[in-house]
């Protein structure tokens, strides 16, 4: 009877979330029964009402595995659960039609509808995301967000072995995780299930683009805006135009782009895309250090920010003027060198300077933050001169992309267990502290001897992780927040007058 109870509860949840209507219930039930190889439906009795959609899908996938309908590996269960969910959500044309019907009344109604659908359909992995460890840290630059990313489940060793075997036979469809061909794609070994995936069509800069949400959202309404064409990331006038046009259409959202060069770019540089959401990061609240006139753009306000990375903020009423102003700064920065502070624009023909742009709307004004980036490496810093340096890589070694740039640390899952061992060490207990943490743990023990106790140790470690992340961001800044760095920043902005 448990399988029938799970089916009934899933249908009840789908009705309550308005994914299906009452007239759809029997049809949907029969479609789910077919996937489960059930020939009849036995009406179940009453049972406790505690399980949510992810748990019910998990129960049905476990039943299917037990009956030999699918294999027992995680990816097979995910594909099966996604197929079940696909029965309960509208086709792409219906989703788009309803989105734009709501948009006519209020853009927020449209995005609220689509975000709830993406969560309720289990495309956004709410159960997995709940495992993340998140807290804030009060820094000299404002309140930073710290997240230890535990969302993505560990793979079964059998699955890893199968993936390795299948690599030589891997298909090139879809070309990448962001391509529009992912909508409704069943998935396969080593490639996520997307039967329950829906995207919203947009026009930006006269081109077809699409809106979706991240399956593992790092902040409220974490969205991805992607090109219909599979093409490389590219910063320039076209990107600035699209970012500002998007926030004009959806003024409650910010939208930003990763830089378009390795080391300082995001994890996917092979598909042109942006990230946004309904969230205010610490960088958006950063105060201005000084303002300066921007030659050729008298109606655009320009200012340097107090932020660990080097940021120029533009503000104005006309998005076209902001596009021109941003393009002027970008073109100036691409060829700018200042050897006194380690900035070199080129090594031979290889370009090192680029920008991470972020757009938002405040009332009637548009705002664009331009974060100056440089990806040069050296013998002392082989992973990047303006990249987390070796003494902070035990906390964060990966690229500093758009999300980190704005003040949210996405830290590796290994830290969950490693920080617990450090807490034991600080309390004088037997502990297995990784070699790369030992110096840091010793410094903490010496610095916090008086206040260390079982009640305070977690807060002390978290505070010190936050301080390390602030250092990570400082390492990524091309003009440091020192007197020398500030003078060098002014030297560049003076050229823009």
SVG drawing of the C-alpha trace seen along z (x, -y; Angstrom):
<svg xmlns="http://www.w3.org/2000/svg" viewBox="-12 -67 71 73">
<polyline fill="none" stroke="black" stroke-width="0.4" points="0.0,0.0 2.9,-2.4 3.4,-3.0 -0.3,-3.9 0.0,-6.3 3.0,-7.9 1.2,-8.4 -1.9,-9.8 0.2,-12.2 2.2,-13.3 -1.0,-14.1 -2.4,-16.0 0.8,-18.0 0.7,-18.8 -3.0,-19.9 -2.1,-22.1 0.8,-23.7 -1.5,-24.3 0.8,-22.3 -2.2,-20.3 -6.0,-20.9 -8.6,-18.6 -9.5,-17.4 -5.9,-16.3 -5.7,-14.1 -6.8,-10.7 -4.8,-11.3 -1.7,-12.1 -2.2,-9.2 -2.4,-6.8 0.7,-8.2 2.6,-7.7 1.2,-4.2 2.5,-3.3 6.0,-4.5 5.8,-2.2 4.4,0.8 1.1,0.8 -2.0,2.1 -4.5,0.9 -4.8,-1.7 -5.8,-0.7 -7.1,-3.6 -4.9,-3.9 -6.1,-4.6 -5.3,-7.7 -1.6,-8.1 0.5,-10.9 0.9,-13.9 4.5,-14.8 6.4,-14.0 7.2,-16.7 7.6,-16.2 11.3,-15.3 10.7,-12.6 7.7,-11.2 9.7,-11.1 12.5,-9.3 10.0,-6.7 8.6,-6.1 12.1,-5.7 13.1,-3.3 9.9,-1.3 10.9,-1.2 14.4,-0.1 13.1,2.6 10.8,3.9 13.6,4.0 12.0,1.2 15.2,-0.8 18.6,-0.1 19.7,-1.0 22.2,-3.7 21.5,-7.4 21.5,-8.7 18.8,-6.1 16.6,-7.2 17.1,-10.9 16.2,-10.3 13.1,-8.3 12.0,-10.9 12.4,-13.6 10.2,-11.6 7.5,-11.3 7.6,-15.0 7.4,-15.8 3.9,-14.3 2.8,-16.9 4.1,-20.1 2.8,-22.0 4.5,-21.8 7.0,-24.6 4.5,-26.6 1.9,-26.6 4.6,-27.7 5.7,-30.6 2.1,-31.6 1.2,-31.8 4.5,-33.5 3.8,-36.3 0.1,-36.6 1.3,-37.3 4.0,-39.6 1.4,-41.9 0.2,-42.6 3.5,-42.7 7.0,-41.2 7.2,-40.0 4.1,-37.9 5.7,-36.2 9.0,-35.4 7.2,-34.3 5.2,-31.8 8.2,-30.4 10.4,-30.2 7.7,-28.3 7.1,-26.0 10.9,-25.3 11.0,-24.5 7.7,-22.4 8.7,-20.5 11.9,-19.4 14.1,-21.0 15.5,-23.2 16.9,-20.7 15.4,-22.1 16.1,-19.0 19.8,-19.0 20.1,-22.8 18.8,-22.6 22.0,-20.7 24.2,-23.7 25.9,-25.4 25.3,-29.2 26.0,-32.1 27.2,-35.8 30.5,-37.5 30.9,-41.2 33.9,-42.4 35.4,-45.8 33.6,-45.8 30.1,-44.9 28.2,-41.7 29.7,-38.8 27.7,-35.6 29.5,-32.3 28.2,-29.0 29.7,-25.6 28.3,-23.8 26.8,-20.4 24.1,-20.4 25.5,-18.0 25.3,-14.4 28.4,-12.2 28.4,-9.7 28.3,-5.9 31.7,-4.3 29.8,-2.1 28.4,-5.2 31.9,-6.8 33.2,-3.6 30.4,-3.5 30.9,-7.2 34.6,-6.6 33.8,-3.7 31.2,-5.8 33.4,-8.9 34.8,-7.5 31.3,-7.0 29.9,-10.3 27.4,-12.1 27.8,-15.8 24.1,-16.4 23.3,-18.7 26.5,-20.5 26.7,-21.8 24.7,-22.1 23.3,-25.5 22.1,-24.7 18.4,-25.1 18.4,-21.4 18.4,-20.5 14.7,-21.4 13.0,-18.1 16.1,-16.0 15.9,-12.7 19.5,-12.6 22.0,-9.8 25.0,-8.5 27.2,-11.5 24.6,-14.0 21.7,-15.3 18.1,-14.5 16.2,-17.4 12.7,-16.0 11.2,-18.5 13.2,-21.4 11.5,-24.5 12.9,-27.8 11.3,-31.1 12.0,-32.8 13.3,-36.4 14.6,-38.8 17.7,-40.7 19.7,-42.9 17.6,-41.7 18.6,-38.1 16.8,-35.1 17.8,-34.4 16.2,-32.3 15.6,-32.5 15.9,-29.6 16.8,-29.0 19.9,-27.3 19.1,-23.8 21.3,-24.5 20.4,-28.0 23.0,-29.9 20.7,-32.8 17.0,-33.9 15.7,-33.4 19.2,-32.6 18.5,-32.7 20.6,-32.0 20.0,-33.9 21.4,-32.1 21.9,-32.6 20.0,-30.4 23.3,-30.0 26.0,-27.9 28.9,-30.4 31.7,-31.5 31.3,-34.0 32.1,-37.5 32.2,-40.8 31.6,-44.0 28.9,-46.4 26.5,-43.6 26.8,-42.2 26.3,-45.6 23.2,-46.2 21.6,-42.8 22.3,-43.2 20.7,-46.6 17.8,-45.6 17.1,-42.6 17.0,-44.6 14.7,-47.1 12.3,-44.2 12.7,-42.7 13.6,-45.6 13.5,-43.5 16.4,-41.4 20.1,-42.1 21.9,-40.5 25.7,-40.0 28.2,-38.3 31.3,-36.3 34.5,-37.6 35.3,-36.0 38.9,-34.9 40.2,-31.8 41.1,-32.0 39.0,-35.2 36.0,-33.7 33.3,-31.3 33.1,-27.5 31.4,-27.5 33.1,-29.9 31.8,-27.9 28.2,-29.2 27.3,-32.9 25.2,-33.4 24.6,-35.6 23.4,-35.1 21.0,-37.1 18.3,-37.0 16.2,-38.9 19.0,-39.4 21.2,-42.2 24.8,-41.3 27.3,-43.2 28.9,-44.7 25.6,-46.4 25.7,-48.1 29.4,-49.1 30.0,-52.8 31.7,-55.1 35.3,-56.2 35.4,-59.0 33.5,-60.1 35.0,-61.2 33.8,-62.7 33.6,-60.4 34.7,-62.1 31.9,-62.1 29.2,-61.1 28.2,-64.1 24.9,-62.5 26.5,-59.4 27.8,-59.3 31.0,-57.4 32.6,-56.4 35.1,-54.0 33.8,-51.7 35.3,-50.6 35.4,-46.9 38.2,-44.3 38.1,-44.0 38.4,-47.1 35.0,-48.3 33.7,-51.3 30.0,-52.1 28.1,-53.8 24.7,-55.4 22.2,-57.1 18.7,-57.3 19.5,-56.3 20.6,-52.7 22.1,-53.5 24.4,-56.1 25.4,-53.6 26.3,-51.1 28.5,-53.7 30.1,-54.6 30.8,-50.9 32.2,-50.3 34.6,-53.3 35.9,-51.9 36.2,-48.4 38.1,-49.4 40.4,-51.6 41.0,-48.8 41.7,-46.1 45.0,-47.8 45.9,-49.3 49.2,-48.4 50.7,-49.6 53.8,-47.5 54.3,-49.3 51.2,-47.3 51.7,-44.2 49.2,-45.0 50.2,-44.0 47.5,-44.0 49.3,-41.6 51.9,-38.9 52.7,-38.8 49.3,-38.5 47.6,-37.1 45.2,-39.5 44.9,-39.5 42.5,-42.4 38.7,-42.0 35.7,-43.0 33.0,-41.4 29.9,-43.6 26.7,-43.6 23.6,-45.6 20.6,-46.6 17.9,-49.1 17.2,-51.4 13.9,-53.3 14.2,-55.2 18.0,-54.9 20.1,-52.2 23.3,-51.1 26.2,-49.1 29.2,-47.9 32.3,-47.1 34.8,-44.9 38.3,-45.2 40.0,-41.8 43.4,-40.5 44.3,-36.8 48.1,-37.0 50.1,-34.3 53.7,-34.3 56.3,-31.9 55.2,-33.0 51.5,-32.8 51.1,-30.1 47.3,-29.9 47.0,-33.7 48.5,-36.9 45.0,-38.3 43.6,-34.9 43.5,-33.5 47.1,-33.2 48.6,-30.0 48.1,-31.0 44.2,-31.1 43.8,-28.2 43.2,-25.8 39.8,-27.5 39.2,-28.6 41.3,-27.6 38.7,-27.8 38.1,-30.7 36.6,-33.8 33.6,-34.2 30.6,-36.5 29.0,-35.2 32.1,-35.5 33.0,-38.9 29.7,-40.2 30.4,-38.9 29.1,-35.3 31.6,-32.6 30.8,-29.2 33.2,-27.0 34.0,-23.3 32.1,-20.5 35.4,-19.1 35.3,-22.0 32.3,-20.6 34.4,-17.7 37.7,-19.5 36.4,-22.5 34.9,-20.0 38.4,-18.5 39.8,-22.0 37.2,-22.7 38.3,-19.5 42.0,-20.6 41.2,-24.0 39.5,-22.4 42.5,-20.2 40.8,-17.0 42.3,-14.3 41.8,-15.6 42.8,-14.8 43.6,-18.3 44.7,-18.4 48.3,-19.5 47.2,-22.5 45.1,-23.8 47.7,-23.3 49.4,-26.7 46.0,-28.5 44.6,-26.3 47.7,-27.0 47.2,-30.8 43.6,-30.6 44.5,-28.6 47.0,-31.2 44.9,-34.2 41.6,-32.9 43.0,-31.0 41.0,-33.0 37.5,-32.8 37.8,-29.2 35.1,-26.8 32.7,-24.2 30.1,-27.0 32.3,-29.4 34.5,-27.3 32.1,-27.0 31.5,-30.8 35.3,-31.4 36.1,-29.1 33.3,-30.5 34.5,-34.1 38.0,-33.1 36.7,-31.4 34.9,-34.7 38.1,-36.6 39.9,-34.2 37.2,-34.8 37.7,-38.6 41.4,-37.9 40.5,-35.8 38.6,-38.8 41.5,-41.1 43.9,-38.9 41.6,-39.1 41.6,-42.9 43.8,-44.5 44.1,-47.8 44.5,-46.9 42.8,-48.8 46.1,-50.3 47.4,-53.9 49.5,-52.7 46.6,-50.7 44.2,-53.7 46.7,-56.0 47.1,-53.5 43.3,-53.2 43.0,-57.0 45.7,-57.0 43.5,-54.7 40.2,-56.6 42.0,-59.9 42.5,-58.6 38.7,-58.3 38.0,-62.0"/>
</svg>
